[in-house]
Amino acid sequence: MDLNQPDADSGTGATALFIRRPILAFVLNALIVIAGLAGLLGADVRELPDVDRPVVTISTAYPGAAPETIDREVTAVIEGAAGRVAGVKSISSYSRFGSSRVTVEFRDDIDLDVAATDLRETVAREANDLPDAAEAPRVVKSDADSEAILRIAVTSPRRTADELTTLVRDLAESRLLSAPGVADLQIFGDRTLAFRVDVNLMQLAARGLSLSDLSAVLGDAALESPAGAL
């Protein structure tokens, strides 16, 4: 046997390849290390993972209606519309005096944004079947039983309640609703205008009246406002 003759198997295999090409071996090991570090740093590890259910709530106000009327004329209509949306897992409803609430839970593999849009369009098509005195259904991407996590008080020593209401509705409401993670926003204590008066100054002057006279008459006018239900 000739000792100077190389072995037939010495030039084959991964080991021989790495011996002949040490730079290739170094690059492959570096890629493995980089991939491991990227996986370690990119892994989403949470002590309390996000377990929010894909839930959409439909709230409808029907002032003055009894629970039986709410269930028959409002809740049943909305439940029928929600049942035709794809991906629905379960539907639960709650009818009380003057209001209806339908909670729709979707499957986990359903995109909640797309499902909420489909549900909103379906409910809007069925709005004509609701009673005339019922308000438009309000579709919210959250569970109605959940509590608000942030409350913001808006005060001003120089602005009236009407002016603060206008600022909140025109500036703050749309920005807060477009913020990531915000499901719903409700405004409490707002003041809405009861009516608007357009004054013809020429006609007012022709009758010998001024804006202060008109303001005094409007201030003395009787205004009826509902104080609640008994």
N, CA, C and O of each residue as an XYZ file, in Angstrom:
920
protein
N       0.842     -1.191      0.000
C       0.000      0.000      0.000
C       0.875      1.238      0.000
O       1.807      1.362      0.795
N       0.564      2.142     -0.895
C       1.354      3.362     -1.017
C       0.827      4.393     -0.037
O      -0.310      4.846     -0.174
N       1.648      4.783      0.971
C       1.218      5.750      1.977
C       1.096      7.148      1.416
O       0.390      7.984      1.980
N       1.776      7.416      0.311
C       1.711      8.758     -0.278
C       0.446      8.981     -1.098
O       0.134     10.112     -1.472
N      -0.289      7.889     -1.381
C      -1.499      8.040     -2.176
C      -2.641      8.510     -1.283
O      -2.882      7.879     -0.254
N      -3.357      9.582     -1.615
C      -4.435     10.105     -0.766
C      -5.609      9.153     -0.743
O      -5.865      8.421     -1.699
N      -6.314      9.180      0.374
C      -7.496      8.350      0.543
C      -8.598      8.818     -0.401
O      -8.762     10.012     -0.650
N      -9.350      7.847     -0.920
C     -10.387      8.201     -1.904
C     -11.505      9.000     -1.273
O     -12.156      9.805     -1.939
N     -11.737      8.774      0.046
C     -12.844      9.459      0.705
C     -12.436     10.735      1.417
O     -13.273     11.428      1.995
N     -11.120     11.048      1.373
C     -10.675     12.226      2.119
C     -11.086     13.528      1.467
O     -11.139     14.557      2.141
N     -11.377     13.518      0.179
C     -11.708     14.744     -0.532
C     -13.199     14.980     -0.658
O     -13.627     15.920     -1.328
N     -14.004     14.123     -0.009
C     -15.446     14.276     -0.108
C     -16.031     14.520      1.274
O     -15.366     14.282      2.282
N     -17.299     15.004      1.327
C     -17.979     15.231      2.586
C     -17.886     16.681      3.028
O     -17.068     17.461      2.540
N     -18.790     17.021      4.005
C     -18.842     18.397      4.480
C     -17.590     18.771      5.252
O     -17.127     19.910      5.177
N     -17.038     17.813      5.996
C     -15.840     18.123      6.792
C     -14.676     18.518      5.890
O     -13.977     19.496      6.154
N     -14.474     17.733      4.804
C     -13.384     18.048      3.883
C     -13.618     19.377      3.195
O     -12.682     20.135      2.941
N     -14.893     19.653      2.893
C     -15.198     20.931      2.250
C     -14.872     22.106      3.157
O     -14.315     23.105      2.701
N     -15.214     21.997      4.439
C     -14.910     23.080      5.363
C     -13.413     23.208      5.614
O     -12.912     24.304      5.863
N     -12.687     22.065      5.549
C     -11.233     22.149      5.738
C     -10.591     22.867      4.565
O      -9.688     23.685      4.739
N     -11.069     22.551      3.369
C     -10.504     23.217      2.196
C     -10.928     24.675      2.097
O     -10.193     25.501      1.555
N     -12.141     25.005      2.630
C     -12.676     26.375      2.526
C     -13.031     26.902      3.925
O     -14.204     26.908      4.300
N     -12.051     27.333      4.682
C     -12.332     27.808      6.051
C     -13.186     29.083      6.083
O     -13.924     29.304      7.044
N     -13.095     29.914      5.052
C     -13.905     31.140      5.035
C     -15.381     30.786      4.902
O     -16.222     31.427      5.532
N     -15.712     29.788      4.103
C     -17.094     29.346      3.967
C     -17.648     28.829      5.297
O     -18.792     29.103      5.660
N     -16.809     28.075      6.013
C     -17.239     27.576      7.316
C     -17.487     28.725      8.287
O     -18.446     28.694      9.058
N     -16.626     29.736      8.251
C     -16.803     30.879      9.138
C     -18.084     31.647      8.797
O     -18.812     32.060      9.699
N     -18.365     31.840      7.502
C     -19.563     32.576      7.089
C     -20.830     31.827      7.510
O     -21.772     32.447      8.005
N     -20.867     30.520      7.325
C     -22.034     29.738      7.706
C     -22.268     29.787      9.211
O     -23.408     29.923      9.654
N     -21.214     29.678      9.995
C     -21.368     29.769     11.450
C     -21.807     31.167     11.876
O     -22.599     31.313     12.807
N     -21.297     32.195     11.200
C     -21.721     33.561     11.527
C     -23.188     33.768     11.211
O     -23.896     34.429     11.970
N     -23.665     33.207     10.088
C     -25.078     33.320      9.755
C     -25.952     32.619     10.783
O     -27.023     33.120     11.126
N     -25.509     31.463     11.281
C     -26.279     30.759     12.304
C     -26.349     31.576     13.590
O     -27.402     31.652     14.223
N     -25.237     32.181     13.974
C     -25.223     33.003     15.190
C     -26.123     34.233     15.021
O     -26.873     34.584     15.933
N     -26.048     34.888     13.854
C     -26.871     36.076     13.614
C     -28.356     35.718     13.613
O     -29.173     36.447     14.176
N     -28.706     34.595     12.981
C     -30.101     34.173     12.968
C     -30.591     33.857     14.373
O     -31.734     34.161     14.713
N     -29.739     33.251     15.189
C     -30.134     32.970     16.561
C     -30.355     34.237     17.376
O     -31.321     34.330     18.133
N     -29.457     35.217     17.221
C     -29.633     36.482     17.938
C     -30.885     37.219     17.466
O     -31.614     37.795     18.273
N     -31.131     37.197     16.155
C     -32.331     37.858     15.644
C     -33.592     37.197     16.178
O     -34.555     37.882     16.523
N     -33.593     35.873     16.248
C     -34.746     35.186     16.806
C     -34.936     35.461     18.287
O     -36.067     35.581     18.759
N     -33.832     35.562     19.025
C     -33.919     35.845     20.449
C     -34.425     37.247     20.723
O     -35.249     37.449     21.616
N     -33.935     38.225     19.957
C     -34.351     39.603     20.178
C     -35.734     39.886     19.603
O     -36.442     40.762     20.099
N     -36.120     39.162     18.574
C     -37.404     39.420     17.940
C     -38.560     38.627     18.502
O     -39.709     38.865     18.128
N     -38.287     37.685     19.397
C     -39.366     36.873     19.965
C     -40.220     37.721     20.891
O     -39.698     38.451     21.734
N     -41.535     37.624     20.732
C     -42.476     38.397     21.537
C     -42.839     37.581     22.775
O     -43.688     36.691     22.721
N     -42.193     37.894     23.875
C     -42.419     37.179     25.128
C     -43.092     38.137     26.105
O     -42.535     39.185     26.433
N     -44.287     37.783     26.570
C     -45.041     38.643     27.482
C     -45.470     37.847     28.696
O     -45.855     36.681     28.601
N     -45.394     38.504     29.834
C     -45.893     37.873     31.049
C     -47.413     37.779     31.024
O     -47.992     36.803     31.502
N     -48.060     38.811     30.457
C     -49.512     38.824     30.310
C     -49.818     39.016     28.830
O     -49.926     40.160     28.389
N     -49.961     37.959     28.048
C     -50.190     38.101     26.606
C     -51.542     38.709     26.304
O     -52.427     38.751     27.158
N     -51.690     39.181     25.077
C     -52.930     39.795     24.621
C     -53.953     38.697     24.341
O     -53.806     37.921     23.397
N     -54.972     38.646     25.159
C     -55.995     37.602     25.024
C     -57.374     38.221     24.763
O     -58.396     37.607     25.068
N     -57.400     39.416     24.209
C     -58.671     40.067     23.918
C     -59.436     39.280     22.856
O     -58.870     38.854     21.848
N     -60.701     39.100     23.096
C     -61.535     38.365     22.157
C     -61.977     39.281     21.025
O     -62.174     40.477     21.239
N     -62.136     38.731     19.816
C     -62.650     39.543     18.695
C     -64.146     39.762     18.853
O     -64.949     38.978     18.347
N     -64.516     40.814     19.547
C     -65.901     41.077     19.903
C     -66.318     42.431     19.341
O     -65.559     43.399     19.395
N     -67.529     42.487     18.804
C     -68.122     43.730     18.312
C     -69.482     43.901     18.979
O     -70.284     42.968     19.012
N     -69.735     45.080     19.504
C     -70.987     45.363     20.205
C     -71.823     46.361     19.400
O     -71.306     47.358     18.896
N     -73.111     46.076     19.290
C     -74.045     46.946     18.579
C     -75.043     47.484     19.601
O     -75.818     46.717     20.172
N     -75.031     48.775     19.833
C     -75.916     49.417     20.805
C     -76.923     50.294     20.065
O     -76.561     51.059     19.171
N     -78.199     50.170     20.453
C     -79.265     50.939     19.817
C     -80.167     51.518     20.896
O     -80.634     50.793     21.775
N     -80.409     52.801     20.834
C     -81.288     53.474     21.788
C     -82.672     53.652     21.181
O     -82.823     54.074     20.034
N     -83.675     53.318     21.983
C     -85.082     53.497     21.591
C     -85.791     54.120     22.786
O     -86.394     53.402     23.584
N     -85.729     55.455     22.924
C     -86.251     56.112     24.131
C     -87.731     55.823     24.361
O     -88.553     55.922     23.451
N     -88.045     55.462     25.607
C     -89.423     55.257     26.001
C     -89.997     53.894     25.709
O     -91.139     53.630     26.087
N     -89.258     53.007     25.051
C     -89.792     51.700     24.682
C     -89.573     50.698     25.804
O     -88.555     50.734     26.495
N     -90.537     49.806     25.978
C     -90.449     48.770     26.992
C     -89.473     47.685     26.542
O     -89.195     47.564     25.349
N     -88.948     46.894     27.486
C     -88.008     45.827     27.106
C     -88.589     44.835     26.105
O     -87.876     44.361     25.220
N     -89.887     44.514     26.235
C     -90.498     43.581     25.287
C     -90.508     44.168     23.874
O     -90.242     43.464     22.900
N     -90.813     45.451     23.775
C     -90.816     46.113     22.467
C     -89.400     46.200     21.905
O     -89.192     45.993     20.709
N     -88.434     46.504     22.758
C     -87.031     46.561     22.331
C     -86.596     45.213     21.777
O     -85.968     45.145     20.721
N     -86.927     44.146     22.483
C     -86.492     42.816     22.063
C     -87.141     42.417     20.747
O     -86.497     41.784     19.910
N     -88.400     42.773     20.549
C     -89.129     42.327     19.363
C     -88.809     43.176     18.139
O     -88.662     42.632     17.045
N     -88.697     44.487     18.291
C     -88.580     45.376     17.145
C     -87.153     45.837     16.856
O     -86.876     46.316     15.756
N     -86.255     45.704     17.810
C     -84.885     46.182     17.610
C     -83.885     45.030     17.711
O     -83.147     44.758     16.764
N     -83.863     44.356     18.860
C     -82.857     43.323     19.088
C     -82.975     42.188     18.086
O     -81.965     41.720     17.559
N     -84.196     41.738     17.816
C     -84.382     40.630     16.876
C     -83.919     40.998     15.477
O     -83.352     40.160     14.775
N     -84.150     42.237     15.060
C     -83.727     42.679     13.728
C     -82.210     42.707     13.620
O     -81.646     42.259     12.622
N     -81.554     43.230     14.639
C     -80.092     43.324     14.608
C     -79.458     41.946     14.720
O     -78.441     41.685     14.078
N     -80.036     41.062     15.519
C     -79.509     39.694     15.606
C     -79.604     38.984     14.254
O     -78.683     38.268     13.862
N     -80.700     39.178     13.552
C     -80.828     38.571     12.234
C     -79.808     39.098     11.248
O     -79.281     38.345     10.429
N     -79.522     40.410     11.324
C     -78.510     40.985     10.434
C     -77.115     40.488     10.793
O     -76.321     40.184      9.903
N     -76.809     40.403     12.082
C     -75.478     39.956     12.507
C     -75.246     38.489     12.174
O     -74.111     38.089     11.912
N     -76.302     37.681     12.180
C     -76.143     36.269     11.879
C     -75.747     35.985     10.448
O     -75.281     34.886     10.147
N     -75.921     36.949      9.555
C     -75.569     36.756      8.150
C     -74.132     37.157      7.831
O     -73.699     37.026      6.686
N     -73.394     37.637      8.812
C     -71.999     38.025      8.599
C     -71.114     36.798      8.748
O     -71.313     35.991      9.656
N     -70.141     36.655      7.861
C     -69.260     35.495      7.887
C     -68.313     35.557      9.086
O     -67.843     36.629      9.466
N     -68.043     34.391      9.673
C     -67.077     34.290     10.758
C     -67.646     34.490     12.141
O     -66.884     34.565     13.104
N     -68.972     34.582     12.282
C     -69.582     34.797     13.591
C     -69.494     33.505     14.406
O     -69.845     32.430     13.920
N     -69.028     33.622     15.633
C     -68.916     32.474     16.533
C     -70.107     32.371     17.471
O     -70.647     31.282     17.665
N     -70.520     33.475     18.051
C     -71.666     33.476     18.956
C     -72.278     34.866     18.986
O     -71.610     35.863     18.712
N     -73.578     34.914     19.329
C     -74.321     36.174     19.433
C     -75.090     36.163     20.746
O     -75.808     35.210     21.047
N     -74.933     37.223     21.518
C     -75.690     37.390     22.754
C     -76.313     38.780     22.755
O     -75.750     39.720     22.195
N     -77.478     38.904     23.386
C     -78.195     40.173     23.361
C     -78.736     40.493     24.746
O     -78.887     39.626     25.607
N     -79.019     41.774     24.917
C     -79.549     42.272     26.191
C     -80.490     43.424     25.878
O     -80.077     44.435     25.310
N     -81.759     43.269     26.250
C     -82.766     44.298     26.000
C     -83.242     44.855     27.333
O     -83.633     44.109     28.231
N     -83.204     46.154     27.445
C     -83.667     46.826     28.652
C     -84.498     48.036     28.256
O     -84.670     48.321     27.071
N     -85.004     48.735     29.242
C     -85.874     49.878     28.978
C     -85.124     50.952     28.183
O     -84.170     51.549     28.681
N     -85.557     51.188     26.961
C     -85.008     52.262     26.142
C     -83.734     51.950     25.395
O     -83.225     52.830     24.701
N     -83.180     50.736     25.493
C     -81.919     50.451     24.815
C     -81.783     48.964     24.524
O     -82.356     48.118     25.210
N     -81.017     48.676     23.498
C     -80.723     47.306     23.090
C     -79.228     47.151     22.902
O     -78.549     48.072     22.449
N     -78.716     45.973     23.256
C     -77.291     45.713     23.103
C     -77.105     44.294     22.583
O     -77.568     43.334     23.197
N     -76.435     44.172     21.464
C     -76.149     42.877     20.849
C     -74.637     42.721     20.766
O     -73.955     43.568     20.189
N     -74.115     41.654     21.334
C     -72.679     41.386     21.341
C     -72.392     40.228     20.392
O     -72.951     39.142     20.546
N     -71.526     40.456     19.421
C     -71.179     39.463     18.407
C     -69.716     39.086     18.589
O     -68.840     39.950     18.553
N     -69.453     37.803     18.784
C     -68.083     37.305     18.921
C     -67.704     36.531     17.667
O     -68.442     35.651     17.224
N     -66.544     36.864     17.097
C     -66.070     36.228     15.879
C     -65.004     35.177     16.201
O     -64.466     35.133     17.307
N     -64.721     34.353     15.229
C     -63.667     33.354     15.379
C     -62.309     34.037     15.489
O     -62.136     35.174     15.050
N     -61.351     33.331     16.080
C     -60.033     33.918     16.304
C     -59.269     34.161     15.012
O     -58.391     35.022     14.968
N     -59.587     33.417     13.961
C     -58.855     33.572     12.700
C     -59.447     34.663     11.812
O     -59.000     34.844     10.680
N     -60.436     35.383     12.302
C     -61.092     36.432     11.518
C     -60.451     37.780     11.822
O     -60.187     38.111     12.978
N     -60.204     38.558     10.758
C     -59.698     39.923     10.928
C     -60.817     40.788     11.501
O     -61.851     40.973     10.858
N     -60.615     41.318     12.703
C     -61.674     42.055     13.380
C     -62.051     43.324     12.641
O     -63.226     43.691     12.622
N     -61.093     44.004     12.032
C     -61.399     45.231     11.296
C     -62.317     44.950     10.109
O     -63.283     45.677      9.875
N     -62.008     43.894      9.365
C     -62.847     43.537      8.218
C     -64.219     43.069      8.680
O     -65.234     43.422      8.078
N     -64.254     42.271      9.755
C     -65.534     41.773     10.262
C     -66.398     42.915     10.774
O     -67.607     42.926     10.542
N     -65.791     43.886     11.472
C     -66.561     45.020     11.974
C     -67.116     45.861     10.829
O     -68.233     46.369     10.917
N     -66.342     46.010      9.758
C     -66.835     46.765      8.601
C     -68.011     46.053      7.939
O     -69.010     46.682      7.587
N     -67.884     44.732      7.772
C     -68.993     43.973      7.181
C     -70.240     44.032      8.066
O     -71.360     44.159      7.573
N     -70.027     43.939      9.375
C     -71.166     43.995     10.289
C     -71.815     45.362     10.273
O     -73.041     45.466     10.317
N     -71.013     46.412     10.209
C     -71.561     47.772     10.170
C     -72.390     47.987      8.901
O     -73.454     48.604      8.956
N     -71.914     47.486      7.765
C     -72.669     47.640      6.525
C     -73.962     46.833      6.553
O     -74.996     47.293      6.071
N     -73.901     45.629      7.117
C     -75.105     44.799      7.183
C     -76.158     45.423      8.091
O     -77.343     45.435      7.755
N     -75.731     45.939      9.233
C     -76.670     46.570     10.153
C     -77.248     47.849      9.542
O     -78.422     48.158      9.746
N     -76.437     48.585      8.800
C     -76.928     49.818      8.169
C     -78.026     49.515      7.149
O     -78.962     50.299      6.993
N     -77.914     48.382      6.459
C     -78.957     48.024      5.489
C     -80.264     47.647      6.182
O     -81.341     47.806      5.607
N     -80.172     47.153      7.406
C     -81.372     46.770      8.134
C     -81.938     47.908      8.980
O     -82.951     47.728      9.656
N     -81.301     49.068      8.951
C     -81.757     50.183      9.787
C     -83.142     50.660      9.390
O     -83.861     51.216     10.220
N     -83.536     50.454      8.127
C     -84.868     50.891      7.699
C     -85.985     50.072      8.339
O     -87.129     50.520      8.412
N     -85.647     48.870      8.801
C     -86.655     48.020      9.439
C     -86.841     48.347     10.913
O     -87.736     47.798     11.556
N     -86.025     49.220     11.453
C     -86.158     49.606     12.854
C     -87.265     50.648     13.007
O     -87.616     51.304     12.026
N     -87.819     50.818     14.196
C     -88.839     51.845     14.408
C     -88.306     53.246     14.116
O     -87.110     53.507     14.246
N     -89.193     54.123     13.727
C     -88.785     55.485     13.372
C     -88.193     56.232     14.566
O     -87.303     57.066     14.402
N     -88.685     55.931     15.761
C     -88.190     56.631     16.947
C     -86.859     56.092     17.452
O     -86.236     56.699     18.323
N     -86.417     54.960     16.916
C     -85.149     54.378     17.355
C     -83.981     55.125     16.720
O     -84.045     55.541     15.563
N     -82.925     55.285     17.491
C     -81.729     55.945     16.981
C     -80.919     54.976     16.125
O     -81.163     53.769     16.132
N     -79.960     55.517     15.393
C     -79.128     54.681     14.526
C     -78.266     53.742     15.367
O     -77.718     54.168     16.384
N     -78.133     52.473     14.968
C     -77.292     51.535     15.728
C     -75.845     51.998     15.757
O     -75.329     52.561     14.792
N     -75.215     51.749     16.878
C     -73.827     52.169     17.112
C     -72.962     50.922     17.225
O     -73.108     50.148     18.170
N     -72.059     50.723     16.264
C     -71.217     49.528     16.197
C     -69.837     49.874     16.746
O     -69.186     50.804     16.272
N     -69.399     49.115     17.750
C     -68.133     49.385     18.429
C     -67.317     48.098     18.480
O     -67.850     47.031     18.783
N     -66.020     48.202     18.182
C     -65.149     47.030     18.208
C     -64.630     46.764     19.628
O     -63.429     46.857     19.881
N     -65.507     46.445     20.514
C     -65.112     46.112     21.876
C     -66.295     45.489     22.579
O     -67.424     45.530     22.090
N     -66.014     44.905     23.748
C     -67.071     44.322     24.559
C     -67.758     45.432     25.338
O     -67.088     46.251     25.966
N     -69.073     45.470     25.305
C     -69.812     46.526     25.996
C     -69.651     46.446     27.504
O     -69.869     47.438     28.199
N     -69.274     45.284     28.025
C     -69.095     45.143     29.465
C     -67.738     45.638     29.950
O     -67.493     45.696     31.155
N     -66.864     45.992     29.028
C     -65.540     46.460     29.415
C     -65.617     47.881     29.972
O     -66.544     48.633     29.673
N     -64.631     48.225     30.779
C     -64.573     49.539     31.410
C     -63.591     50.443     30.679
O     -62.631     49.970     30.071
N     -63.834     51.728     30.742
C     -62.920     52.688     30.122
C     -61.585     52.691     30.865
O     -61.549     52.661     32.095
N     -60.502     52.726     30.115
C     -59.180     52.709     30.730
C     -58.588     54.102     30.839
O     -57.545     54.276     31.468
N     -59.224     55.091     30.248
C     -58.702     56.457     30.307
C     -59.867     57.432     30.293
O     -60.752     57.357     29.441
N     -59.851     58.342     31.248
C     -60.858     59.397     31.326
C     -60.147     60.751     31.314
O     -59.231     60.991     32.100
N     -60.575     61.613     30.427
C     -59.943     62.922     30.254
C     -60.983     64.001     30.563
O     -62.060     64.023     29.967
N     -60.658     64.877     31.480
C     -61.535     65.989     31.831
C     -61.053     67.249     31.115
O     -59.866     67.574     31.149
N     -61.966     67.944     30.478
C     -61.650     69.165     29.739
C     -62.311     70.335     30.466
O     -63.536     70.394     30.569
N     -61.511     71.249     30.959
C     -62.014     72.421     31.690
C     -61.320     73.681     31.178
O     -60.232     73.620     30.605
N     -61.964     74.808     31.396
C     -61.392     76.085     31.003
C     -62.042     77.194     31.819
O     -63.267     77.222     31.946
N     -61.251     78.107     32.375
C     -61.843     79.215     33.125
C     -62.387     80.327     32.226
O     -63.073     81.228     32.708
N     -62.087     80.273     30.926
C     -62.490     81.355     30.027
C     -63.496     80.929     28.969
O     -64.097     81.786     28.322
N     -63.695     79.635     28.776
C     -64.610     79.167     27.747
C     -65.861     78.573     28.381
O     -65.818     78.003     29.471
N     -66.965     78.721     27.678
C     -68.221     78.170     28.157
C     -68.296     76.671     27.832
O     -67.449     76.124     27.126
N     -69.332     76.036     28.369
C     -69.508     74.605     28.113
C     -69.788     74.335     26.636
O     -69.356     73.313     26.103
N     -70.506     75.240     25.971
C     -70.777     75.070     24.540
C     -69.486     75.145     23.727
O     -69.289     74.362     22.798
N     -68.616     76.075     24.072
C     -67.349     76.203     23.350
C     -66.449     75.000     23.592
O     -65.785     74.532     22.667
N     -66.416     74.495     24.815
C     -65.614     73.300     25.102
C     -66.150     72.090     24.351
O     -65.375     71.265     23.866
N     -67.465     71.982     24.253
C     -68.058     70.876     23.500
C     -67.652     70.932     22.035
O     -67.333     69.905     21.436
N     -67.664     72.136     21.454
C     -67.260     72.292     20.058
C     -65.799     71.915     19.863
O     -65.456     71.240     18.893
N     -64.934     72.348     20.780
C     -63.516     72.018     20.665
C     -63.278     70.511     20.757
O     -62.495     69.951     19.990
N     -63.956     69.863     21.697
C     -63.760     68.420     21.876
C     -64.253     67.657     20.656
O     -63.581     66.736     20.191
N     -65.412     68.025     20.134
C     -65.969     67.290     18.991
C     -65.199     67.566     17.703
O     -65.036     66.661     16.884
N     -64.722     68.792     17.504
C     -64.050     69.139     16.252
C     -62.574     68.758     16.246
O     -62.028     68.437     15.191
N     -61.919     68.787     17.407
C     -60.474     68.563     17.440
C     -60.075     67.258     18.127
O     -59.300     66.479     17.572
N     -60.590     67.020     19.311
C     -60.097     65.888     20.098
C     -60.728     64.564     19.693
O     -60.042     63.542     19.676
N     -62.008     64.556     19.368
C     -62.703     63.284     19.145
C     -62.104     62.499     17.986
O     -61.799     61.318     18.148
N     -61.925     63.114     16.828
C     -61.412     62.395     15.663
C     -59.974     61.934     15.877
O     -59.602     60.859     15.407
N     -59.165     62.716     16.570
C     -57.769     62.332     16.801
C     -57.670     61.173     17.778
O     -56.847     60.278     17.589
N     -58.482     61.175     18.802
C     -58.437     60.076     19.755
C     -58.956     58.779     19.145
O     -58.414     57.708     19.416
N     -59.999     58.864     18.325
C     -60.535     57.661     17.697
C     -59.566     57.059     16.694
O     -59.563     55.844     16.497
N     -58.744     57.880     16.057
C     -57.775     57.370     15.078
C     -56.494     56.865     15.719
O     -55.638     56.323     15.020
N     -56.335     57.026     17.025
C     -55.138     56.543     17.703
C     -55.133     55.021     17.731
O     -56.195     54.417     17.877
N     -53.965     54.374     17.597
C     -53.902     52.907     17.601
C     -54.397     52.344     18.935
O     -54.036     52.834     20.005
N     -55.225     51.312     18.846
C     -55.710     50.628     20.037
C     -56.984     51.185     20.625
O     -57.539     50.584     21.545
N     -57.476     52.324     20.126
C     -58.698     52.924     20.659
C     -59.900     52.268     19.989
O     -60.032     52.303     18.766
N     -60.775     51.671     20.792
C     -61.953     50.990     20.261
C     -63.184     51.885     20.251
O     -64.011     51.787     19.345
N     -63.313     52.744     21.232
C     -64.518     53.569     21.317
C     -64.208     54.802     22.142
O     -63.260     54.826     22.927
N     -65.020     55.819     21.949
C     -64.875     57.064     22.693
C     -66.267     57.612     22.973
O     -67.106     57.690     22.076
N     -66.501     57.981     24.198
C     -67.782     58.545     24.594
C     -67.552     59.884     25.278
O     -66.616     60.045     26.062
N     -68.424     60.847     24.968
C     -68.326     62.192     25.524
C     -69.485     62.385     26.485
O     -70.646     62.196     26.123
N     -69.158     62.762     27.714
C     -70.170     63.000     28.738
C     -70.136     64.475     29.150
O     -69.087     65.117     29.140
N     -71.299     64.983     29.506
C     -71.386     66.363     29.958
C     -71.304     67.382     28.852
O     -71.081     68.563     29.119
N     -71.481     66.952     27.598
C     -71.388     67.907     26.503
C     -72.669     68.732     26.418
O     -73.730     68.315     26.884
N     -72.544     69.895     25.821
C     -73.675     70.808     25.635
C     -73.877     71.010     24.133
O     -72.998     71.526     23.443
N     -75.019     70.607     23.650
C     -75.346     70.801     22.246
C     -76.358     71.929     22.101
O     -77.207     72.131     22.968
N     -76.259     72.654     21.002
C     -77.153     73.777     20.750
C     -78.555     73.261     20.443
O     -78.730     72.307     19.685
N     -79.549     73.912     21.048
C     -80.935     73.502     20.802
C     -81.423     73.992     19.447
O     -82.120     73.264     18.741
N     -81.069     75.204     19.077
C     -81.462     75.728     17.771
C     -80.507     76.856     17.410
O     -79.728     77.333     18.236
N     -80.592     77.262     16.155
C     -79.741     78.322     15.635
C     -80.622     79.385     15.002
O     -81.557     79.068     14.267
N     -80.326     80.634     15.284
C     -81.127     81.755     14.787
C     -80.277     82.564     13.811
O     -79.219     83.074     14.178
N     -80.742     82.677     12.575
C     -80.102     83.529     11.577
C     -80.847     84.867     11.549
O     -82.048     84.910     11.283
N     -80.141     85.935     11.821
C     -80.744     87.257     11.981
C     -80.540     88.076     10.715
O     -79.430     88.172     10.192
N     -81.619     88.657     10.236
C     -81.571     89.607      9.137
C     -81.487     91.007      9.748
O     -82.487     91.540     10.228
N     -80.321     91.583      9.729
C     -80.112     92.872     10.388
C     -80.961     93.978      9.772
O     -81.408     94.875     10.487
N     -81.193     93.934      8.462
C     -82.003     94.973      7.819
C     -83.443     94.903      8.313
O     -84.038     95.934      8.625
N     -84.004     93.711      8.386
C     -85.377     93.572      8.882
C     -85.465     93.921     10.366
O     -86.470     94.464     10.826
N     -84.408     93.605     11.106
C     -84.411     93.926     12.535
C     -84.364     95.434     12.748
O     -85.075     95.965     13.601
N     -83.530     96.124     11.976
C     -83.436     97.583     12.104
C     -84.717     98.265     11.635
O     -85.100     99.299     12.182
N     -85.383     97.700     10.631
C     -86.619     98.304     10.134
C     -87.718     98.297     11.186
O     -88.634     99.118     11.136
N     -87.633     97.389     12.122
C     -88.631     97.306     13.190
C     -88.163     97.990     14.471
O     -88.815     97.897     15.510
N     -87.035     98.673     14.384
C     -86.537     99.412     15.531
C     -86.006     98.527     16.644
O     -86.059     98.903     17.815
N     -85.497     97.360     16.293
C     -84.979     96.431     17.285
C     -83.480     96.254     17.105
O     -82.933     96.529     16.036
N     -82.828     95.797     18.154
C     -81.389     95.544     18.122
C     -81.128     94.080     18.478
O     -82.040     93.344     18.854
N     -79.869     93.680     18.353
C     -79.504     92.303     18.703
C     -79.700     92.029     20.187
O     -80.039     90.909     20.571
N     -79.493     93.028     21.015
C     -79.687     92.832     22.455
C     -81.160     92.574     22.767
O     -81.474     91.772     23.646
N     -82.078     93.258     22.042
C     -83.506     93.003     22.241
C     -83.865     91.571     21.850
O     -84.623     90.899     22.550
N     -83.315     91.111     20.728
C     -83.586     89.748     20.289
C     -83.002     88.730     21.258
O     -83.620     87.703     21.540
N     -81.820     89.018     21.759
C     -81.193     88.117     22.721
C     -81.997     88.033     24.011
O     -82.117     86.960     24.603
N     -82.549     89.166     24.450
C     -83.357     89.164     25.670
C     -84.634     88.351     25.479
O     -85.060     87.643     26.391
N     -85.244     88.447     24.305
C     -86.470     87.671     24.044
C     -86.165     86.181     24.021
O     -86.906     85.381     24.592
N     -85.082     85.812     23.367
C     -84.722     84.400     23.309
C     -84.332     83.872     24.691
O     -84.595     82.714     25.013
N     -83.706     84.722     25.501
C     -83.329     84.291     26.840
C     -84.510     84.038     27.747
O     -84.440     83.211     28.656
N     -85.616     84.764     27.497
C     -86.823     84.590     28.304
C     -87.747     83.509     27.770
O     -88.759     83.189     28.393
N     -87.394     82.932     26.594
C     -88.266     81.921     26.005
C     -88.207     80.637     26.825
O     -87.171     80.282     27.387
N     -89.339     79.956     26.878
C     -89.416     78.695     27.641
C     -88.713     77.595     26.868
O     -88.847     77.481     25.650
N     -87.957     76.784     27.605
C     -87.230     75.668     27.031
C     -87.535     74.417     27.824
O     -87.287     74.357     29.028
N     -88.074     73.416     27.144
C     -88.392     72.156     27.801
C     -87.269     71.150     27.509
O     -86.869     70.952     26.361
N     -86.793     70.544     28.548
C     -85.726     69.563     28.414
C     -86.064     68.341     29.262
O     -86.454     68.500     30.419
N     -85.927     67.123     28.728
C     -86.244     65.928     29.501
C     -85.285     65.776     30.681
O     -84.068     65.857     30.519
N     -85.841     65.558     31.852
C     -85.019     65.413     33.041
C     -84.765     63.961     33.404
O     -83.962     63.686     34.295
N     -85.429     63.020     32.734
C     -85.208     61.614     33.033
C     -86.485     60.828     32.848
O     -87.427     61.293     32.207
N     -86.512     59.636     33.411
C     -87.677     58.764     33.295
C     -88.089     58.302     34.681
O     -87.236     58.044     35.531
N     -89.384     58.198     34.915
C     -89.918     57.787     36.206
C     -90.500     56.383     36.060
O     -91.012     55.823     37.030
